[in-house]
């Protein structure tokens, strides 16, 4: 746990330094939010949730080779605004993870989120904020029975800020996360993950103002198996 905590602090420190020194971070080709092939629209959301339901049902009712392993899950990360690089978001999650099969896992967690906005035309009081939310994550593994394995993950949740984010946006939004990463299973069956990908906030135009936010960044996770 001590090594994991030190790794999280190191990751956040490095990404914070990079966020101040670079305008933009790498984004996956095809996931550009300005293109139709984005993972941040309603159609993708419905499709991914449907795929997650099918994945869980296949293991529960067809394959029936249950792992049924549960974990306490912790995550921390940072995202830097796409294109402009003026808004940074930090997040910390704690929750429960369930893995019914070597190739699929699902988790739910509480989300604490902070943000900073360096846009030159806003006042000091609008440059920092925080909020709370709930997130669910759906993860598919390649080579699921290996100790070191790649994965693709999609997350969706609800977020409520104590002030508007972005500054001309809304306090309430939906959070989206799509990442590629690698997971390592330790000797005591716990799991460490490092992911990189897209993060998006939007209220789907349910409220009057919806400028939304899109960023790219890292996350480091630790899942502790429940005995």
C-alpha positions as CSV (number, residue, x, y, z in Angstrom):
1,X,0.0,0.0,0.0
2,X,2.9,2.4,0.8
3,X,4.4,1.8,-2.6
4,X,1.0,2.4,-4.3
5,X,0.4,5.6,-2.4
6,X,3.9,6.9,-3.3
7,X,3.2,6.0,-6.9
8,X,-0.1,8.0,-6.9
9,X,1.6,11.1,-5.5
10,X,4.4,10.8,-8.0
11,X,2.0,10.4,-10.9
12,X,-0.1,13.4,-9.9
13,X,3.0,15.6,-9.3
14,X,4.5,14.7,-12.7
15,X,1.2,15.2,-14.6
16,X,0.7,18.6,-12.9
17,X,4.1,19.8,-13.9
18,X,3.5,18.6,-17.5
19,X,0.1,20.3,-17.5
20,X,1.7,23.6,-16.8
21,X,4.4,23.2,-19.4
22,X,2.5,21.8,-22.4
23,X,-0.5,23.1,-24.2
24,X,-2.0,19.7,-25.1
25,X,-1.5,16.0,-24.4
26,X,-1.7,13.1,-26.8
27,X,-5.3,12.0,-27.8
28,X,-6.2,8.8,-29.5
29,X,-6.9,9.1,-33.2
30,X,-10.5,8.7,-34.0
31,X,-11.7,9.8,-30.5
32,X,-11.4,13.5,-31.3
33,X,-14.4,15.2,-29.8
34,X,-14.8,17.3,-32.9
35,X,-15.4,14.2,-35.1
36,X,-18.4,11.9,-35.3
37,X,-16.3,9.0,-34.0
38,X,-16.3,10.3,-30.4
39,X,-17.0,8.2,-27.3
40,X,-18.8,11.1,-25.6
41,X,-22.2,11.0,-27.3
42,X,-25.5,9.4,-26.2
43,X,-25.4,6.7,-28.8
44,X,-22.0,5.4,-27.6
45,X,-23.2,5.6,-24.0
46,X,-26.2,3.4,-24.8
47,X,-24.1,1.0,-26.9
48,X,-21.4,0.5,-24.2
49,X,-23.9,0.0,-21.4
50,X,-25.7,-2.6,-23.6
51,X,-22.3,-4.3,-24.3
52,X,-21.6,-4.4,-20.5
53,X,-25.0,-6.0,-19.8
54,X,-24.4,-8.6,-22.5
55,X,-20.9,-9.3,-21.1
56,X,-22.3,-9.8,-17.6
57,X,-25.2,-12.0,-18.8
58,X,-23.0,-14.2,-20.9
59,X,-20.8,-15.1,-17.9
60,X,-23.8,-15.5,-15.5
61,X,-26.1,-17.5,-17.7
62,X,-24.1,-19.1,-20.5
63,X,-20.4,-19.6,-19.6
64,X,-21.1,-20.0,-15.9
65,X,-17.3,-20.1,-15.1
66,X,-17.7,-17.5,-12.4
67,X,-14.7,-15.9,-10.7
68,X,-17.0,-13.7,-8.5
69,X,-14.1,-11.9,-7.0
70,X,-14.7,-8.7,-5.2
71,X,-12.3,-5.8,-4.4
72,X,-12.1,-2.5,-2.7
73,X,-11.0,-0.2,-5.4
74,X,-9.1,3.2,-5.3
75,X,-8.2,5.5,-8.1
76,X,-6.5,8.9,-8.6
77,X,-5.8,10.8,-11.8
78,X,-5.6,14.0,-13.7
79,X,-6.9,15.3,-17.1
80,X,-5.8,18.2,-19.1
81,X,-8.2,20.1,-21.4
82,X,-8.2,19.1,-25.0
83,X,-6.8,21.7,-27.5
84,X,-6.7,24.8,-25.2
85,X,-4.9,23.3,-22.2
86,X,-6.3,25.9,-19.8
87,X,-8.5,23.7,-17.6
88,X,-7.1,20.8,-15.5
89,X,-9.2,18.2,-13.6
90,X,-8.0,16.0,-10.7
91,X,-10.2,13.1,-9.4
92,X,-10.0,10.5,-6.6
93,X,-12.4,7.5,-6.4
94,X,-13.1,4.9,-3.8
95,X,-15.6,2.1,-4.2
96,X,-16.3,-1.6,-4.9
97,X,-15.2,-3.7,-7.9
98,X,-16.7,-7.0,-9.0
99,X,-15.0,-9.4,-11.5
100,X,-17.3,-12.2,-12.7
101,X,-14.9,-13.4,-15.4
102,X,-11.2,-13.1,-16.2
103,X,-12.1,-11.0,-19.3
104,X,-14.6,-8.5,-17.7
105,X,-15.0,-6.4,-14.5
106,X,-17.4,-3.8,-13.3
107,X,-17.1,-1.3,-10.5
108,X,-19.0,1.6,-8.7
109,X,-17.3,4.3,-6.7
110,X,-17.7,7.7,-5.1
111,X,-15.9,10.5,-6.9
112,X,-14.2,13.5,-5.4
113,X,-13.2,16.0,-8.2
114,X,-11.2,19.2,-8.2
115,X,-10.5,21.6,-11.2
116,X,-8.6,24.7,-12.1
117,X,-9.2,27.1,-14.9
118,X,-6.5,29.4,-16.2
119,X,-8.6,31.2,-18.8
120,X,-7.4,34.8,-18.8
121,X,-10.9,36.4,-18.9
122,X,-12.3,35.0,-15.7
123,X,-11.9,36.2,-12.1
124,X,-9.9,34.6,-9.3
125,X,-13.0,33.2,-7.6
126,X,-13.9,31.2,-10.7
127,X,-10.5,29.6,-11.2
128,X,-10.8,26.8,-8.7
129,X,-13.7,24.5,-7.7
130,X,-14.6,21.0,-6.5
131,X,-17.6,18.6,-6.4
132,X,-18.8,15.1,-5.7
133,X,-20.2,12.4,-7.8
134,X,-20.8,8.7,-8.5
135,X,-19.0,6.7,-11.2
136,X,-19.4,3.3,-12.7
137,X,-16.7,1.6,-14.8
138,X,-16.8,-1.3,-17.3
139,X,-13.5,-3.0,-18.2
140,X,-12.7,-5.6,-20.8
141,X,-9.3,-7.5,-20.7
142,X,-7.1,-9.0,-23.4
143,X,-5.3,-12.1,-22.1
144,X,-7.5,-12.0,-19.0
145,X,-5.8,-14.9,-17.1
146,X,-2.3,-13.3,-17.4
147,X,-0.8,-11.4,-14.5
148,X,0.1,-8.5,-16.8
149,X,-2.6,-7.7,-19.3
150,X,-4.0,-4.8,-21.4
151,X,-7.6,-3.6,-21.1
152,X,-10.1,-1.1,-22.5
153,X,-12.4,0.7,-20.0
154,X,-15.4,2.9,-20.2
155,X,-16.9,4.9,-17.3
156,X,-20.1,6.9,-16.8
157,X,-21.4,8.8,-13.8
158,X,-23.2,11.8,-12.3
159,X,-21.4,14.8,-10.9
160,X,-22.5,17.8,-8.8
161,X,-20.1,20.7,-8.4
162,X,-20.2,23.4,-5.7
163,X,-19.8,25.9,-8.5
164,X,-20.2,25.9,-12.3
165,X,-17.7,24.0,-14.4
166,X,-16.6,25.2,-16.8
167,X,-17.1,28.7,-15.5
168,X,-20.0,29.4,-18.0
169,X,-21.4,25.8,-17.6
170,X,-23.5,24.1,-15.0
171,X,-23.0,22.6,-11.6
172,X,-24.7,19.3,-12.6
173,X,-23.2,17.1,-15.4
174,X,-22.6,13.6,-16.6
175,X,-19.0,12.3,-16.5
176,X,-17.6,10.0,-19.2
177,X,-14.2,8.2,-19.1
178,X,-12.7,6.0,-21.8
179,X,-9.2,4.6,-21.3
180,X,-6.7,2.1,-22.6
181,X,-4.3,0.7,-20.0
182,X,-2.4,-2.2,-18.4
183,X,-3.2,-4.1,-15.2
184,X,-0.8,-6.1,-13.1
185,X,-2.0,-8.7,-10.6
186,X,0.3,-9.0,-7.6
187,X,1.3,-12.2,-5.8
188,X,-1.4,-11.7,-3.2
189,X,-4.1,-11.3,-5.9
190,X,-4.5,-7.5,-5.6
191,X,-4.4,-5.4,-8.8
192,X,-2.6,-2.3,-9.9
193,X,-3.7,-0.4,-13.1
194,X,-2.3,2.4,-15.2
195,X,-4.6,3.9,-17.8
196,X,-4.6,6.8,-20.2
197,X,-7.5,8.2,-22.2
198,X,-10.4,10.7,-22.6
199,X,-12.5,12.4,-20.0
200,X,-15.6,14.4,-20.8
201,X,-18.2,16.3,-18.8
202,X,-21.6,17.4,-20.3
203,X,-25.2,18.0,-19.2
204,X,-26.5,16.8,-22.6
205,X,-28.1,20.3,-23.0
206,X,-30.6,19.4,-20.2
207,X,-29.8,22.8,-18.7
208,X,-29.5,26.3,-20.3
209,X,-25.8,26.3,-20.7
210,X,-23.6,23.4,-21.8
211,X,-20.1,24.4,-22.9
212,X,-18.9,20.9,-21.7
213,X,-15.3,19.9,-21.0
214,X,-13.0,17.4,-22.7
215,X,-9.6,16.4,-21.5
216,X,-7.0,13.7,-21.8
217,X,-5.0,12.2,-18.9
218,X,-3.8,9.4,-16.7
219,X,-5.2,7.4,-13.9
220,X,-3.6,5.0,-11.4
221,X,-5.8,2.4,-9.6
222,X,-5.4,-0.1,-6.9
223,X,-7.9,-2.9,-6.2
224,X,-7.6,-4.8,-2.9
225,X,-9.2,-8.3,-2.9
226,X,-11.9,-8.8,-0.3
227,X,-11.3,-12.1,1.6
